Amino acid sequence: MYRAEVEPMPSNPPDRVPRTGLWKVVIYEGDRFVRTDRDYIVISKAERLAEKLNFEFGNKTKGKGKGA
């Protein structure tokens, strides 16, 4: 089953304030990375997109990823 997660961009400085910087939505099938969807967006938009994609995939989770 596919799932969408929100992850920080690698360019985000490690000492940044949580939930700032640029984020991306990544799509996984099980543990396998499938694709990245819409790089370089703010966290609120990334979370909304991940939630929408997870709903379309039939998941009930919010889609908050490892970086959130």
CHARMM-style PDB file with segment names, atoms N, HN, CA, C and O in Angstrom:
ATOM      1  N   MET     1       0.841  -1.177   0.000  1.00  0.00      PROA
ATOM      2  CA  MET     1       0.000   0.000   0.000  1.00  0.00      PROA
ATOM      3  C   MET     1       0.891   1.247   0.000  1.00  0.00      PROA
ATOM      4  O   MET     1       1.942   1.280   0.640  1.00  0.00      PROA
ATOM      5  N   TYR     2       0.453   2.246  -0.718  1.00  0.00      PROA
ATOM      6  HN  TYR     2      -0.401   2.219  -1.238  1.00  0.00      PROA
ATOM      7  CA  TYR     2       1.178   3.509  -0.775  1.00  0.00      PROA
ATOM      8  C   TYR     2       0.886   4.358   0.457  1.00  0.00      PROA
ATOM      9  O   TYR     2      -0.174   4.247   1.073  1.00  0.00      PROA
ATOM     10  N   ARG     3       1.862   5.216   0.805  1.00  0.00      PROA
ATOM     11  HN  ARG     3       2.723   5.306   0.305  1.00  0.00      PROA
ATOM     12  CA  ARG     3       1.656   6.189   1.873  1.00  0.00      PROA
ATOM     13  C   ARG     3       2.495   7.428   1.566  1.00  0.00      PROA
ATOM     14  O   ARG     3       3.556   7.336   0.949  1.00  0.00      PROA
ATOM     15  N   ALA     4       2.009   8.572   2.000  1.00  0.00      PROA
ATOM     16  HN  ALA     4       1.147   8.647   2.500  1.00  0.00      PROA
ATOM     17  CA  ALA     4       2.718   9.835   1.809  1.00  0.00      PROA
ATOM     18  C   ALA     4       3.228  10.310   3.158  1.00  0.00      PROA
ATOM     19  O   ALA     4       2.526  10.210   4.164  1.00  0.00      PROA
ATOM     20  N   GLU     5       4.454  10.829   3.181  1.00  0.00      PROA
ATOM     21  HN  GLU     5       5.025  10.910   2.364  1.00  0.00      PROA
ATOM     22  CA  GLU     5       5.046  11.364   4.395  1.00  0.00      PROA
ATOM     23  C   GLU     5       5.656  12.724   4.105  1.00  0.00      PROA
ATOM     24  O   GLU     5       6.037  13.022   2.974  1.00  0.00      PROA
ATOM     25  N   VAL     6       5.741  13.538   5.136  1.00  0.00      PROA
ATOM     26  HN  VAL     6       5.430  13.296   6.055  1.00  0.00      PROA
ATOM     27  CA  VAL     6       6.351  14.852   5.044  1.00  0.00      PROA
ATOM     28  C   VAL     6       7.757  14.734   5.626  1.00  0.00      PROA
ATOM     29  O   VAL     6       7.935  14.249   6.743  1.00  0.00      PROA
ATOM     30  N   GLU     7       8.759  15.182   4.859  1.00  0.00      PROA
ATOM     31  HN  GLU     7       8.615  15.576   3.952  1.00  0.00      PROA
ATOM     32  CA  GLU     7      10.143  15.120   5.311  1.00  0.00      PROA
ATOM     33  C   GLU     7      10.828  16.452   5.034  1.00  0.00      PROA
ATOM     34  O   GLU     7      10.497  17.130   4.061  1.00  0.00      PROA
ATOM     35  N   PRO     8      11.780  16.831   5.882  1.00  0.00      PROA
ATOM     36  CA  PRO     8      12.507  18.083   5.628  1.00  0.00      PROA
ATOM     37  C   PRO     8      13.423  17.938   4.424  1.00  0.00      PROA
ATOM     38  O   PRO     8      13.922  16.849   4.141  1.00  0.00      PROA
ATOM     39  N   MET     9      13.638  19.025   3.728  1.00  0.00      PROA
ATOM     40  HN  MET     9      13.233  19.910   3.959  1.00  0.00      PROA
ATOM     41  CA  MET     9      14.584  19.025   2.624  1.00  0.00      PROA
ATOM     42  C   MET     9      15.991  18.851   3.198  1.00  0.00      PROA
ATOM     43  O   MET     9      16.268  19.345   4.291  1.00  0.00      PROA
ATOM     44  N   PRO    10      16.872  18.169   2.494  1.00  0.00      PROA
ATOM     45  CA  PRO    10      18.240  18.002   3.002  1.00  0.00      PROA
ATOM     46  C   PRO    10      18.968  19.331   3.166  1.00  0.00      PROA
ATOM     47  O   PRO    10      19.938  19.418   3.920  1.00  0.00      PROA
ATOM     48  N   SER    11      18.511  20.355   2.473  1.00  0.00      PROA
ATOM     49  HN  SER    11      17.723  20.283   1.861  1.00  0.00      PROA
ATOM     50  CA  SER    11      19.159  21.662   2.555  1.00  0.00      PROA
ATOM     51  C   SER    11      18.779  22.424   3.823  1.00  0.00      PROA
ATOM     52  O   SER    11      19.378  23.459   4.117  1.00  0.00      PROA
ATOM     53  N   ASN    12      17.786  21.929   4.588  1.00  0.00      PROA
ATOM     54  HN  ASN    12      17.299  21.088   4.349  1.00  0.00      PROA
ATOM     55  CA  ASN    12      17.419  22.600   5.838  1.00  0.00      PROA
ATOM     56  C   ASN    12      18.599  22.522   6.802  1.00  0.00      PROA
ATOM     57  O   ASN    12      19.152  21.442   7.011  1.00  0.00      PROA
ATOM     58  N   PRO    13      18.990  23.648   7.391  1.00  0.00      PROA
ATOM     59  CA  PRO    13      20.096  23.594   8.353  1.00  0.00      PROA
ATOM     60  C   PRO    13      19.701  22.762   9.577  1.00  0.00      PROA
ATOM     61  O   PRO    13      18.558  22.842  10.026  1.00  0.00      PROA
ATOM     62  N   PRO    14      20.624  21.968  10.123  1.00  0.00      PROA
ATOM     63  CA  PRO    14      20.282  21.089  11.246  1.00  0.00      PROA
ATOM     64  C   PRO    14      19.877  21.840  12.517  1.00  0.00      PROA
ATOM     65  O   PRO    14      19.196  21.277  13.375  1.00  0.00      PROA
ATOM     66  N   ASP    15      20.283  23.091  12.645  1.00  0.00      PROA
ATOM     67  HN  ASP    15      20.836  23.548  11.948  1.00  0.00      PROA
ATOM     68  CA  ASP    15      19.953  23.857  13.848  1.00  0.00      PROA
ATOM     69  C   ASP    15      18.736  24.760  13.652  1.00  0.00      PROA
ATOM     70  O   ASP    15      18.528  25.696  14.425  1.00  0.00      PROA
ATOM     71  N   ARG    16      17.934  24.486  12.627  1.00  0.00      PROA
ATOM     72  HN  ARG    16      18.102  23.726  11.999  1.00  0.00      PROA
ATOM     73  CA  ARG    16      16.772  25.328  12.341  1.00  0.00      PROA
ATOM     74  C   ARG    16      15.692  25.160  13.403  1.00  0.00      PROA
ATOM     75  O   ARG    16      15.674  24.173  14.139  1.00  0.00      PROA
ATOM     76  N   VAL    17      14.813  26.117  13.469  1.00  0.00      PROA
ATOM     77  HN  VAL    17      14.827  26.918  12.872  1.00  0.00      PROA
ATOM     78  CA  VAL    17      13.656  26.039  14.360  1.00  0.00      PROA
ATOM     79  C   VAL    17      12.725  24.962  13.812  1.00  0.00      PROA
ATOM     80  O   VAL    17      12.490  24.921  12.604  1.00  0.00      PROA
ATOM     81  N   PRO    18      12.182  24.079  14.677  1.00  0.00      PROA
ATOM     82  CA  PRO    18      11.279  23.035  14.174  1.00  0.00      PROA
ATOM     83  C   PRO    18      10.130  23.617  13.351  1.00  0.00      PROA
ATOM     84  O   PRO    18       9.591  24.675  13.674  1.00  0.00      PROA
ATOM     85  N   ARG    19       9.769  22.909  12.286  1.00  0.00      PROA
ATOM     86  HN  ARG    19      10.208  22.050  12.024  1.00  0.00      PROA
ATOM     87  CA  ARG    19       8.658  23.261  11.406  1.00  0.00      PROA
ATOM     88  C   ARG    19       8.936  24.497  10.549  1.00  0.00      PROA
ATOM     89  O   ARG    19       8.001  25.090  10.011  1.00  0.00      PROA
ATOM     90  N   THR    20      10.196  24.892  10.414  1.00  0.00      PROA
ATOM     91  HN  THR    20      10.955  24.410  10.851  1.00  0.00      PROA
ATOM     92  CA  THR    20      10.545  25.967   9.485  1.00  0.00      PROA
ATOM     93  C   THR    20      11.366  25.366   8.361  1.00  0.00      PROA
ATOM     94  O   THR    20      11.635  24.165   8.357  1.00  0.00      PROA
ATOM     95  N   GLY    21      11.759  26.180   7.426  1.00  0.00      PROA
ATOM     96  HN  GLY    21      11.541  27.156   7.429  1.00  0.00      PROA
ATOM     97  CA  GLY    21      12.533  25.682   6.295  1.00  0.00      PROA
ATOM     98  C   GLY    21      11.623  25.087   5.237  1.00  0.00      PROA
ATOM     99  O   GLY    21      10.402  25.240   5.282  1.00  0.00      PROA
ATOM    100  N   LEU    22      12.236  24.414   4.298  1.00  0.00      PROA
ATOM    101  HN  LEU    22      13.227  24.290   4.262  1.00  0.00      PROA
ATOM    102  CA  LEU    22      11.491  23.831   3.189  1.00  0.00      PROA
ATOM    103  C   LEU    22      11.303  22.338   3.413  1.00  0.00      PROA
ATOM    104  O   LEU    22      12.144  21.668   4.012  1.00  0.00      PROA
ATOM    105  N   TRP    23      10.181  21.836   2.917  1.00  0.00      PROA
ATOM    106  HN  TRP    23       9.498  22.380   2.430  1.00  0.00      PROA
ATOM    107  CA  TRP    23       9.801  20.442   3.136  1.00  0.00      PROA
ATOM    108  C   TRP    23       9.388  19.813   1.820  1.00  0.00      PROA
ATOM    109  O   TRP    23       9.168  20.512   0.831  1.00  0.00      PROA
ATOM    110  N   LYS    24       9.284  18.491   1.810  1.00  0.00      PROA
ATOM    111  HN  LYS    24       9.463  17.924   2.613  1.00  0.00      PROA
ATOM    112  CA  LYS    24       8.830  17.766   0.629  1.00  0.00      PROA
ATOM    113  C   LYS    24       7.870  16.672   1.069  1.00  0.00      PROA
ATOM    114  O   LYS    24       7.882  16.240   2.221  1.00  0.00      PROA
ATOM    115  N   VAL    25       7.042  16.236   0.136  1.00  0.00      PROA
ATOM    116  HN  VAL    25       7.032  16.587  -0.800  1.00  0.00      PROA
ATOM    117  CA  VAL    25       6.145  15.115   0.364  1.00  0.00      PROA
ATOM    118  C   VAL    25       6.727  13.944  -0.428  1.00  0.00      PROA
ATOM    119  O   VAL    25       6.956  14.051  -1.633  1.00  0.00      PROA
ATOM    120  N   VAL    26       6.962  12.829   0.262  1.00  0.00      PROA
ATOM    121  HN  VAL    26       6.776  12.743   1.241  1.00  0.00      PROA
ATOM    122  CA  VAL    26       7.513  11.652  -0.400  1.00  0.00      PROA
ATOM    123  C   VAL    26       6.491  10.523  -0.359  1.00  0.00      PROA
ATOM    124  O   VAL    26       5.735  10.387   0.602  1.00  0.00      PROA
ATOM    125  N   ILE    27       6.481   9.728  -1.401  1.00  0.00      PROA
ATOM    126  HN  ILE    27       7.096   9.838  -2.182  1.00  0.00      PROA
ATOM    127  CA  ILE    27       5.540   8.614  -1.540  1.00  0.00      PROA
ATOM    128  C   ILE    27       6.327   7.312  -1.373  1.00  0.00      PROA
ATOM    129  O   ILE    27       7.368   7.114  -1.999  1.00  0.00      PROA
ATOM    130  N   TYR    28       5.809   6.434  -0.519  1.00  0.00      PROA
ATOM    131  HN  TYR    28       4.963   6.595  -0.010  1.00  0.00      PROA
ATOM    132  CA  TYR    28       6.415   5.122  -0.299  1.00  0.00      PROA
ATOM    133  C   TYR    28       5.397   4.035  -0.625  1.00  0.00      PROA
ATOM    134  O   TYR    28       4.190   4.229  -0.478  1.00  0.00      PROA
ATOM    135  N   GLU    29       5.903   2.894  -1.069  1.00  0.00      PROA
ATOM    136  HN  GLU    29       6.883   2.736  -1.189  1.00  0.00      PROA
ATOM    137  CA  GLU    29       5.096   1.686  -1.191  1.00  0.00      PROA
ATOM    138  C   GLU    29       5.728   0.701  -0.221  1.00  0.00      PROA
ATOM    139  O   GLU    29       6.786   0.139  -0.504  1.00  0.00      PROA
ATOM    140  N   GLY    30       5.084   0.489   0.919  1.00  0.00      PROA
ATOM    141  HN  GLY    30       4.225   0.946   1.148  1.00  0.00      PROA
ATOM    142  CA  GLY    30       5.713  -0.268   1.994  1.00  0.00      PROA
ATOM    143  C   GLY    30       6.913   0.520   2.493  1.00  0.00      PROA
ATOM    144  O   GLY    30       6.771   1.674   2.897  1.00  0.00      PROA
ATOM    145  N   ASP    31       8.101  -0.091   2.469  1.00  0.00      PROA
ATOM    146  HN  ASP    31       8.217  -1.029   2.141  1.00  0.00      PROA
ATOM    147  CA  ASP    31       9.327   0.605   2.855  1.00  0.00      PROA
ATOM    148  C   ASP    31      10.096   1.142   1.658  1.00  0.00      PROA
ATOM    149  O   ASP    31      11.142   1.767   1.827  1.00  0.00      PROA
ATOM    150  N   ARG    32       9.595   0.909   0.462  1.00  0.00      PROA
ATOM    151  HN  ARG    32       8.745   0.401   0.325  1.00  0.00      PROA
ATOM    152  CA  ARG    32      10.296   1.305  -0.760  1.00  0.00      PROA
ATOM    153  C   ARG    32       9.894   2.710  -1.193  1.00  0.00      PROA
ATOM    154  O   ARG    32       8.709   3.006  -1.348  1.00  0.00      PROA
ATOM    155  N   PHE    33      10.904   3.584  -1.389  1.00  0.00      PROA
ATOM    156  HN  PHE    33      11.867   3.343  -1.263  1.00  0.00      PROA
ATOM    157  CA  PHE    33      10.666   4.934  -1.891  1.00  0.00      PROA
ATOM    158  C   PHE    33      10.155   4.844  -3.321  1.00  0.00      PROA
ATOM    159  O   PHE    33      10.712   4.117  -4.144  1.00  0.00      PROA
ATOM    160  N   VAL    34       9.084   5.593  -3.616  1.00  0.00      PROA
ATOM    161  HN  VAL    34       8.632   6.184  -2.948  1.00  0.00      PROA
ATOM    162  CA  VAL    34       8.521   5.598  -4.972  1.00  0.00      PROA
ATOM    163  C   VAL    34       8.846   6.907  -5.679  1.00  0.00      PROA
ATOM    164  O   VAL    34       9.421   6.895  -6.768  1.00  0.00      PROA
ATOM    165  N   ARG    35       8.487   8.034  -5.075  1.00  0.00      PROA
ATOM    166  HN  ARG    35       8.020   8.044  -4.191  1.00  0.00      PROA
ATOM    167  CA  ARG    35       8.743   9.321  -5.724  1.00  0.00      PROA
ATOM    168  C   ARG    35       8.604  10.455  -4.719  1.00  0.00      PROA
ATOM    169  O   ARG    35       8.094  10.277  -3.613  1.00  0.00      PROA
ATOM    170  N   THR    36       9.069  11.619  -5.136  1.00  0.00      PROA
ATOM    171  HN  THR    36       9.483  11.763  -6.035  1.00  0.00      PROA
ATOM    172  CA  THR    36       8.903  12.848  -4.362  1.00  0.00      PROA
ATOM    173  C   THR    36       7.859  13.685  -5.063  1.00  0.00      PROA
ATOM    174  O   THR    36       7.857  13.790  -6.289  1.00  0.00      PROA
ATOM    175  N   ASP    37       6.972  14.280  -4.290  1.00  0.00      PROA
ATOM    176  HN  ASP    37       6.974  14.195  -3.293  1.00  0.00      PROA
ATOM    177  CA  ASP    37       5.918  15.098  -4.855  1.00  0.00      PROA
ATOM    178  C   ASP    37       6.047  16.524  -4.324  1.00  0.00      PROA
ATOM    179  O   ASP    37       5.962  16.748  -3.116  1.00  0.00      PROA
ATOM    180  N   ARG    38       6.247  17.460  -5.196  1.00  0.00      PROA
ATOM    181  HN  ARG    38       6.317  17.278  -6.177  1.00  0.00      PROA
ATOM    182  CA  ARG    38       6.291  18.885  -4.870  1.00  0.00      PROA
ATOM    183  C   ARG    38       7.361  19.242  -3.840  1.00  0.00      PROA
ATOM    184  O   ARG    38       7.057  19.467  -2.668  1.00  0.00      PROA
ATOM    185  N   ASP    39       8.590  19.290  -4.280  1.00  0.00      PROA
ATOM    186  HN  ASP    39       8.837  19.107  -5.232  1.00  0.00      PROA
ATOM    187  CA  ASP    39       9.692  19.743  -3.432  1.00  0.00      PROA
ATOM    188  C   ASP    39       9.527  21.221  -3.081  1.00  0.00      PROA
ATOM    189  O   ASP    39       8.812  21.967  -3.750  1.00  0.00      PROA
ATOM    190  N   TYR    40      10.202  21.607  -2.026  1.00  0.00      PROA
ATOM    191  HN  TYR    40      10.782  21.001  -1.482  1.00  0.00      PROA
ATOM    192  CA  TYR    40      10.348  23.018  -1.662  1.00  0.00      PROA
ATOM    193  C   TYR    40       9.039  23.725  -1.329  1.00  0.00      PROA
ATOM    194  O   TYR    40       8.702  24.732  -1.951  1.00  0.00      PROA
ATOM    195  N   ILE    41       8.312  23.213  -0.368  1.00  0.00      PROA
ATOM    196  HN  ILE    41       8.586  22.395   0.138  1.00  0.00      PROA
ATOM    197  CA  ILE    41       7.092  23.886   0.084  1.00  0.00      PROA
ATOM    198  C   ILE    41       7.128  24.013   1.604  1.00  0.00      PROA
ATOM    199  O   ILE    41       7.879  23.307   2.276  1.00  0.00      PROA
ATOM    200  N   VAL    42       6.315  24.914   2.137  1.00  0.00      PROA
ATOM    201  HN  VAL    42       5.705  25.488   1.591  1.00  0.00      PROA
ATOM    202  CA  VAL    42       6.262  25.110   3.580  1.00  0.00      PROA
ATOM    203  C   VAL    42       5.538  23.932   4.228  1.00  0.00      PROA
ATOM    204  O   VAL    42       4.763  23.234   3.575  1.00  0.00      PROA
ATOM    205  N   ILE    43       5.798  23.720   5.518  1.00  0.00      PROA
ATOM    206  HN  ILE    43       6.428  24.287   6.048  1.00  0.00      PROA
ATOM    207  CA  ILE    43       5.306  22.542   6.230  1.00  0.00      PROA
ATOM    208  C   ILE    43       3.779  22.423   6.190  1.00  0.00      PROA
ATOM    209  O   ILE    43       3.260  21.321   6.014  1.00  0.00      PROA
ATOM    210  N   SER    44       3.058  23.519   6.348  1.00  0.00      PROA
ATOM    211  HN  SER    44       3.479  24.414   6.491  1.00  0.00      PROA
ATOM    212  CA  SER    44       1.590  23.430   6.389  1.00  0.00      PROA
ATOM    213  C   SER    44       1.028  22.918   5.061  1.00  0.00      PROA
ATOM    214  O   SER    44       0.101  22.108   5.052  1.00  0.00      PROA
ATOM    215  N   LYS    45       1.579  23.379   3.952  1.00  0.00      PROA
ATOM    216  HN  LYS    45       2.332  24.037   3.959  1.00  0.00      PROA
ATOM    217  CA  LYS    45       1.122  22.902   2.642  1.00  0.00      PROA
ATOM    218  C   LYS    45       1.536  21.453   2.428  1.00  0.00      PROA
ATOM    219  O   LYS    45       0.772  20.669   1.865  1.00  0.00      PROA
ATOM    220  N   ALA    46       2.719  21.091   2.864  1.00  0.00      PROA
ATOM    221  HN  ALA    46       3.340  21.728   3.322  1.00  0.00      PROA
ATOM    222  CA  ALA    46       3.191  19.710   2.718  1.00  0.00      PROA
ATOM    223  C   ALA    46       2.305  18.753   3.507  1.00  0.00      PROA
ATOM    224  O   ALA    46       1.952  17.683   3.010  1.00  0.00      PROA
ATOM    225  N   GLU    47       1.946  19.127   4.727  1.00  0.00      PROA
ATOM    226  HN  GLU    47       2.233  19.996   5.131  1.00  0.00      PROA
ATOM    227  CA  GLU    47       1.079  18.270   5.538  1.00  0.00      PROA
ATOM    228  C   GLU    47      -0.302  18.111   4.917  1.00  0.00      PROA
ATOM    229  O   GLU    47      -0.861  17.014   4.923  1.00  0.00      PROA
ATOM    230  N   ARG    48      -0.855  19.190   4.383  1.00  0.00      PROA
ATOM    231  HN  ARG    48      -0.401  20.081   4.378  1.00  0.00      PROA
ATOM    232  CA  ARG    48      -2.171  19.099   3.732  1.00  0.00      PROA
ATOM    233  C   ARG    48      -2.108  18.192   2.502  1.00  0.00      PROA
ATOM    234  O   ARG    48      -3.001  17.374   2.280  1.00  0.00      PROA
ATOM    235  N   LEU    49      -1.054  18.342   1.710  1.00  0.00      PROA
ATOM    236  HN  LEU    49      -0.329  19.006   1.890  1.00  0.00      PROA
ATOM    237  CA  LEU    49      -0.909  17.505   0.522  1.00  0.00      PROA
ATOM    238  C   LEU    49      -0.740  16.039   0.910  1.00  0.00      PROA
ATOM    239  O   LEU    49      -1.349  15.166   0.293  1.00  0.00      PROA
ATOM    240  N   ALA    50       0.071  15.761   1.915  1.00  0.00      PROA
ATOM    241  HN  ALA    50       0.566  16.470   2.416  1.00  0.00      PROA
ATOM    242  CA  ALA    50       0.272  14.381   2.359  1.00  0.00      PROA
ATOM    243  C   ALA    50      -1.038  13.785   2.880  1.00  0.00      PROA
ATOM    244  O   ALA    50      -1.347  12.624   2.612  1.00  0.00      PROA
ATOM    245  N   GLU    51      -1.800  14.582   3.621  1.00  0.00      PROA
ATOM    246  HN  GLU    51      -1.549  15.525   3.839  1.00  0.00      PROA
ATOM    247  CA  GLU    51      -3.078  14.094   4.133  1.00  0.00      PROA
ATOM    248  C   GLU    51      -4.034  13.779   2.979  1.00  0.00      PROA
ATOM    249  O   GLU    51      -4.726  12.760   3.004  1.00  0.00      PROA
ATOM    250  N   LYS    52      -4.070  14.646   1.979  1.00  0.00      PROA
ATOM    251  HN  LYS    52      -3.509  15.473   1.960  1.00  0.00      PROA
ATOM    252  CA  LYS    52      -4.930  14.415   0.812  1.00  0.00      PROA
ATOM    253  C   LYS    52      -4.507  13.151   0.073  1.00  0.00      PROA
ATOM    254  O   LYS    52      -5.350  12.332  -0.291  1.00  0.00      PROA
ATOM    255  N   LEU    53      -3.201  12.989  -0.149  1.00  0.00      PROA
ATOM    256  HN  LEU    53      -2.516  13.655   0.146  1.00  0.00      PROA
ATOM    257  CA  LEU    53      -2.711  11.806  -0.857  1.00  0.00      PROA
ATOM    258  C   LEU    53      -3.004  10.529  -0.073  1.00  0.00      PROA
ATOM    259  O   LEU    53      -3.403   9.521  -0.655  1.00  0.00      PROA
ATOM    260  N   ASN    54      -2.808  10.569   1.241  1.00  0.00      PROA
ATOM    261  HN  ASN    54      -2.484  11.388   1.714  1.00  0.00      PROA
ATOM    262  CA  ASN    54      -3.091   9.393   2.061  1.00  0.00      PROA
ATOM    263  C   ASN    54      -4.571   9.025   1.999  1.00  0.00      PROA
ATOM    264  O   ASN    54      -4.915   7.844   1.981  1.00  0.00      PROA
ATOM    265  N   PHE    55      -5.439  10.020   1.967  1.00  0.00      PROA
ATOM    266  HN  PHE    55      -5.159  10.980   1.982  1.00  0.00      PROA
ATOM    267  CA  PHE    55      -6.871   9.756   1.823  1.00  0.00      PROA
ATOM    268  C   PHE    55      -7.139   9.076   0.485  1.00  0.00      PROA
ATOM    269  O   PHE    55      -7.901   8.112   0.413  1.00  0.00      PROA
ATOM    270  N   GLU    56      -6.502   9.590  -0.584  1.00  0.00      PROA
ATOM    271  HN  GLU    56      -5.883  10.373  -0.526  1.00  0.00      PROA
ATOM    272  CA  GLU    56      -6.673   8.987  -1.912  1.00  0.00      PROA
ATOM    273  C   GLU    56      -6.131   7.558  -1.951  1.00  0.00      PROA
ATOM    274  O   GLU    56      -6.664   6.710  -2.666  1.00  0.00      PROA
ATOM    275  N   PHE    57      -5.067   7.292  -1.180  1.00  0.00      PROA
ATOM    276  HN  PHE    57      -4.634   7.981  -0.599  1.00  0.00      PROA
ATOM    277  CA  PHE    57      -4.488   5.950  -1.126  1.00  0.00      PROA
ATOM    278  C   PHE    57      -5.296   5.022  -0.231  1.00  0.00      PROA
ATOM    279  O   PHE    57      -5.031   3.820  -0.196  1.00  0.00      PROA
ATOM    280  N   GLY    58      -6.274   5.554   0.491  1.00  0.00      PROA
ATOM    281  HN  GLY    58      -6.489   6.531   0.463  1.00  0.00      PROA
ATOM    282  CA  GLY    58      -7.094   4.738   1.370  1.00  0.00      PROA
ATOM    283  C   GLY    58      -6.550   4.602   2.774  1.00  0.00      PROA
ATOM    284  O   GLY    58      -6.999   3.745   3.534  1.00  0.00      PROA
ATOM    285  N   ASN    59      -5.576   5.447   3.133  1.00  0.00      PROA
ATOM    286  HN  ASN    59      -5.211   6.144   2.516  1.00  0.00      PROA
ATOM    287  CA  ASN    59      -5.003   5.437   4.486  1.00  0.00      PROA
ATOM    288  C   ASN    59      -5.789   6.371   5.387  1.00  0.00      PROA
ATOM    289  O   ASN    59      -6.400   7.331   4.917  1.00  0.00      PROA
ATOM    290  N   LYS    60      -5.774   6.092   6.671  1.00  0.00      PROA
ATOM    291  HN  LYS    60      -5.278   5.312   7.053  1.00  0.00      PROA
ATOM    292  CA  LYS    60      -6.477   6.950   7.615  1.00  0.00      PROA
ATOM    293  C   LYS    60      -5.535   7.800   8.450  1.00  0.00      PROA
ATOM    294  O   LYS    60      -5.992   8.547   9.315  1.00  0.00      PROA
ATOM    295  N   THR    61      -4.209   7.707   8.211  1.00  0.00      PROA
ATOM    296  HN  THR    61      -3.838   7.100   7.508  1.00  0.00      PROA
ATOM    297  CA  THR    61      -3.244   8.503   8.966  1.00  0.00      PROA
ATOM    298  C   THR    61      -3.144   9.892   8.378  1.00  0.00      PROA
ATOM    299  O   THR    61      -3.581  10.133   7.253  1.00  0.00      PROA
ATOM    300  N   LYS    62      -2.573  10.799   9.136  1.00  0.00      PROA
ATOM    301  HN  LYS    62      -2.218  10.603  10.050  1.00  0.00      PROA
ATOM    302  CA  LYS    62      -2.470  12.183   8.710  1.00  0.00      PROA
ATOM    303  C   LYS    62      -1.341  12.452   7.725  1.00  0.00      PROA
ATOM    304  O   LYS    62      -1.360  13.473   7.037  1.00  0.00      PROA
ATOM    305  N   GLY    63      -0.362  11.563   7.641  1.00  0.00      PROA
ATOM    306  HN  GLY    63      -0.346  10.734   8.199  1.00  0.00      PROA
ATOM    307  CA  GLY    63       0.718  11.788   6.690  1.00  0.00      PROA
ATOM    308  C   GLY    63       1.863  12.605   7.232  1.00  0.00      PROA
ATOM    309  O   GLY    63       2.709  13.060   6.462  1.00  0.00      PROA
ATOM    310  N   LYS    64       1.916  12.808   8.541  1.00  0.00      PROA
ATOM    311  HN  LYS    64       1.229  12.439   9.167  1.00  0.00      PROA
ATOM    312  CA  LYS    64       3.048  13.522   9.110  1.00  0.00      PROA
ATOM    313  C   LYS    64       4.236  12.596   9.106  1.00  0.00      PROA
ATOM    314  O   LYS    64       4.159  11.458   9.570  1.00  0.00      PROA
ATOM    315  N   GLY    65       5.329  13.091   8.581  1.00  0.00      PROA
ATOM    316  HN  GLY    65       5.391  14.015   8.205  1.00  0.00      PROA
ATOM    317  CA  GLY    65       6.486  12.233   8.406  1.00  0.00      PROA
ATOM    318  C   GLY    65       7.487  12.293   9.531  1.00  0.00      PROA
ATOM    319  O   GLY    65       7.204  12.773  10.629  1.00  0.00      PROA
ATOM    320  N   LYS    66       8.657  11.796   9.228  1.00  0.00      PROA
ATOM    321  HN  LYS    66       8.887  11.406   8.337  1.00  0.00      PROA
ATOM    322  CA  LYS    66       9.714  11.677  10.221  1.00  0.00      PROA
ATOM    323  C   LYS    66      10.169  13.035  10.730  1.00  0.00      PROA
ATOM    324  O   LYS    66      10.596  13.142  11.880  1.00  0.00      PROA
ATOM    325  N   GLY    67      10.090  14.066   9.916  1.00  0.00      PROA
ATOM    326  HN  GLY    67       9.742  13.980   8.982  1.00  0.00      PROA
ATOM    327  CA  GLY    67      10.591  15.371  10.312  1.00  0.00      PROA
ATOM    328  C   GLY    67       9.583  16.221  11.060  1.00  0.00      PROA
ATOM    329  O   GLY    67       9.945  17.295  11.540  1.00  0.00      PROA
ATOM    330  N   ALA    68       8.362  15.800  11.179  1.00  0.00      PROA
ATOM    331  HN  ALA    68       8.068  14.927  10.789  1.00  0.00      PROA
ATOM    332  CA  ALA    68       7.335  16.632  11.803  1.00  0.00      PROA
ATOM    333  C   ALA    68       7.195  16.332  13.274  1.00  0.00      PROA
ATOM    334  OT1 ALA    68       6.373  16.945  13.954  1.00  0.00      PROA
TER     335      ALA     68
END
